[in-house]
Amino acid sequence: MPTNPIDSIREALSAPLGDFIAAVGRGVGEAQAALDEGSLEKTLEIYSDPDSSDEMLQVLREMGYQPTFYTIPEVKAAAKMSLTFSQTQSANSPQARRLRPKLYATPMNATVSNQYNLNVQASSQIEFTIRPIPPDELTRIRRLPNLVKKPIDDTSRTWAEIKIIGDQFGLVFRINEKIGENTQEITDLSTMSDESIFSKQIPAANSIVREGDEIILTLQNLS
C-alpha cells in the first residue's frame, strides 16, 4: 500500500498501458464501422431488390455502380502519461509466488495535473500508430447482372456490351456454342462478333461474383 498521498492518487487513476491503447483502437474501429454501415446501406438499397421498378436504381445496376466505402488509413496518437511498474501474480504460473511486472499508466491531462498537483515534467509521452492491415487478396464483391437480357427493356445484350460489364467487374469469360448435339468452346474470343448474343449464362443473373470469377456464356443459335 502506498504511504505517499500522491502515490495513492496515481494508483487510483492508473490502468494498464495496454488498456489505454486498446480503448483508442476500439474507438477507431467503431468509427470505421459507422462509415461502412452507411456505404453498405446504400449498396443494399441498389442491389437487394433486382426486380425493383425504380428506373434510377435499374440504371445504377446496369452500369455496375458501387457506393464508395471510406476508410480510416491510420490514426496517430500521442499522450502524456506517468508510467509505473507493478508486480502482479501470474495466474498461469505453476509457482504461486511468481510475480510478473506490469506497466501502468496515468493520463497527465490538465485536470488531473491541477486537481492532484501531479508533476507533468515527470511524465512520459507515449506515441503509437493504429494502422489497418489489408486482406491478403483484395476482392470486390458484386451482384452479377443479367448478361443475356437487359432488365429495362428485355432486349438481348450484345457481346460488345457484355465485354464492358466484364471489364468493370473484372470477370473472365468462357464462350460455348452448340453445333448440332455437341457443345464446343470458342478458344479465340477475338473472333467473336460484337453483335453476338447469348442464350444462357453461368452463374445466373443476381449471383454474387468477385474479381477474377469465370462466367460461362452460351451463344444463341440463330439458325
N, C-alpha and C positions, 0 to 999 in steps of 0.2 A: 504494500500500500504506500503510495507517495505521501511524504510528510509536507512537502512544499505545496502551498495552495495553487501556485501557478501550474505545477505538475499535475495537480488534481484536475484543474480545468482542462489542461491539454489532453489528459487521458479521457475525460468525458466527451470531448469534441472529436477525438480521433477515430479513425476507422482504417482498416487495411487498405493499403495503396491500391491494390487490385480492384477493390470495390469502387473507388473513385473513377478509375479508368473504365471499368465495366459500365458504370452509370452513364458516362458520356457516350459509350458505344451503343447502349440501349436507346438513348435519345436520338442518335443519328439513325439507327435502324427504324425507329418509329416515324421519323420524318420521311425517310425513303419509302416506307410502306404507304404513307399517306399520298405521296406522289404517284406511286404505282397504282394505287386504288383508283385514282381519278382517271388515269390512262386506260386501265382495264375496263372501267365502267363504259368509257366511250367505245372501246373495241367491241364489247358485248352488245352495245346499242346498235352497232353497224352490222355485226355478223351473227348474232344469236338467232335472228328470225329471217332465214333466207327467203321466205315467202311473203315478206312484208311488201305492201303496195306503195310504200313511200318511195317516190321516184328518186329523191336525192340520195337515200340510202342505197338504192339499187345502183346508181351511178358510182358511188364510192366503192361498192363491192366490185363493180365491173373493172374499175381502174386499179384495184388491189390496194386501196388506200389503207394505211395503217397509222393510227394515232401515235404521236411521239411519246416515248417513255423517257422521262427526265431522270437523271442520276446525279447523286452527290459524289463527285470524283474522289474527294478526300476531305478530311477535316483535320486541321492542325490546332492543337490545344496547348496552352501554356498556363501554369498555375503556380502561385507561390504557396509553399506548404512547409510546415515544420515536420521533419521526419524523425521518428523514434523507432528503436528496436525493442521488441518484447518477445520473451520466450514463452511458448505455449507447448503443452504436452502433445505429442503426436499420437493421434488416436489409432493409427495403423501400426505403430511401433510395437514389437513384441516386448520391448523393455518399457515397463510402466514409467520409469523415471527419465526416460529420454526426452529432452526438450529440443524444440526446433525454433530458431529465431524467425520472427515475422516483422515485416516493415509496416509501421503505421504512419498515417499522415494526418495532419491537422490543417485545414484550409486557413490561410492567412489573409483574409479579406479585411476591409476597413472596419466593419462592425466587430468582428472578433478581436482585432488588434486594439481598438479603442475601448471596448467594453471590459476586456480582461487584461489589458496592458501587456499583451504579448509582443515581443520584440520582432518586428518584421525583418530587421537586419540579420537575424539568426535563421531566417527561413531559407529554404532551397527552392529553386524554380524548376518545376518538372515540365518537360516538353515532350509531347508524343503526337504521332500522326495516326489517324484511323483511315485506312485506305481499302477500298473494296477489291477483292480478288476475283477477276473474271472467270467464268467457267472455262474448262479446257477447250471446249468446242462451242463457239458462238452459233446459235441457231435462231432462225426466225420462223416462228410458228404461224401458219396461215390457214385459212379455210379455202379449199380448192374450189374455184368457180366451175360452172358447167362449161366444159370445153367443146361440147357438141352443139349446144343451142345457146343463144343469147337469151337471158332471162327476161329482158324488156319486151322484145317482140317475137321471141321464139323462132327466130330465123337461125340458120346454120352458121357457125363460126367458120372462118377460113383458116388455113394453115398460117397465113401471114398474121392474123390476129392472135392465134394461139402462140406463135413464137414470141410475140410481145409480152404476153402474160408469163410465158416461161422465163423470159429474161428478168422480169420484175420479181418473180418468186424464186428464181434460182433453181429451176426444175430441169430434169433431164428427160428427154422423150425417146420412146421406142415406138415405131410405127409398123403395124402389121397390115397386110392386105390379103383378102380372100381371093384365091384363084380356084374356081370350081369348089371342090370339097376341102381343099387344102388351104392352110394359112401360112404365109411366109413373111419374114421380117424384111423391111427395106433398110439395108445397111448404110446406104449413102443418102442422107437426108437432103443433101444439096440438090438432088434430082427431083425433089418434091415441088410440085406447082404451088404457088402461093394461094391459088384459088381452090385447092383441095379441101374437101370437107370430110367429116368423120361421123361414124355411126355409134361408136362406143368408146368409153374411157374407163381406165382402171388406175387408181381408185375412183369411186363415183364422186359426183359433184357434192360439195359441202363436207368432204372428208378433210381431216387435219393433215397438213403436209409441212415438211421442213425443207430448207435449202438442201439441194442435192438429191432429193427424192426422185425416183423414177416413175414416170407416167407412161402408161401404155395406151396408144390410140389405135383404133381400127378404121381404116379407110372405108368410106361409104362407096359401095359398088353401085355405080350409076347405070350400068348396063341392064 
